[in-house]
Amino acid sequence: MKIVNCLIASMVMLNASAQKIGKFGAELGMKTILGKEIRVPYMDVSSYFGFIEPGSKPDEEKAGKKYYYVYVWIPVAAPELGIRMISPVPDKMQPETGDFINPLFTKNQTDRTSYFDTWVSLERAVNIVSFADIKTKLGKANWVSLGYNDDSNELPEQPSGLKYNSVFRATSSVSDPLRALTIGLYRIGFTTFKTGEVQGSFVAQIGAPAKLPGVKIAATANELANAE
């Protein structure tokens, strides 16, 4: 009976962990062993839970696509930053203490079936170098692209059975100041691969190889500027 109970407990634990998205690993120090990529997990991972309601006005429209942004304040320079986005939020994954939660996620938290084919990008405002600059220089922010990603085999498949979730890693450049991962304001941009509506729940995570005390995340730069 004890063996049976242990097996049942193990199955429950495996099912719960299967619903999560696994450790977020770094590009720096990545090794390939027997064809498999081995990554050291990021020491610091901040999570943002959000929801895009049907018909929501996008933050920007480009090339016929609707773009939304999540703004991030990075308080110290980092050798690498990774971002990943999963939609919908897995059934067994719940926000934890310290996570950033958009009120629309709370409002629609029972909807774990609506989702979108994620496409993500990472940008930095090169002229915003202090937290106070967000309020005074946001209107003239000079955004520089650090890269983007569409589909990743690293992440769980969507309800469609396809691996359309996204992950992107940027390493700091010592030769190009525009691509240096310095203290500053960043934003995660997201949309769909194909032209269409962006709707449903998502969790966006930003990771770094070392602890980044004081990371702040918000749906708008104004909200971020007023965050404590």
Number of C-alpha atoms within 10 A of each C-alpha: 6 7 8 9 10 11 12 12 12 12 12 12 11 11 12 13 13 13 14 16 14 12 11 22 21 22 20 15 9 12 13 9 8 7 7 8 12 15 16 15 16 21 14 16 21 18 20 21 23 25 26 22 16 11 9 12 13 15 12 12 12 7 6 10 17 19 19 21 21 20 23 23 22 24 18 14 15 19 16 20 24 21 24 25 26 26 27 24 29 20 14 11 13 13 14 9 6 9 16 20 19 16 13 14 21 14 10 15 16 10 16 15 15 18 21 24 24 25 23 26 22 25 20 27 20 20 16 22 16 13 17 11 15 23 14 12 14 16 8 11 16 14 17 14 15 19 13 19 20 19 19 15 12 16 19 21 16 19 14 9 8 12 19 24 26 26 25 22 22 22 17 18 14 11 8 8 11 17 19 20 23 20 18 21 28 26 23 22 18 24 24 19 17 13 11 12 19 28 20 21 26 24 22 22 20 23 23 23 20 15 14 17 10 11 15 18 27 21 20 15 21 13 12 20 20 12 10 7
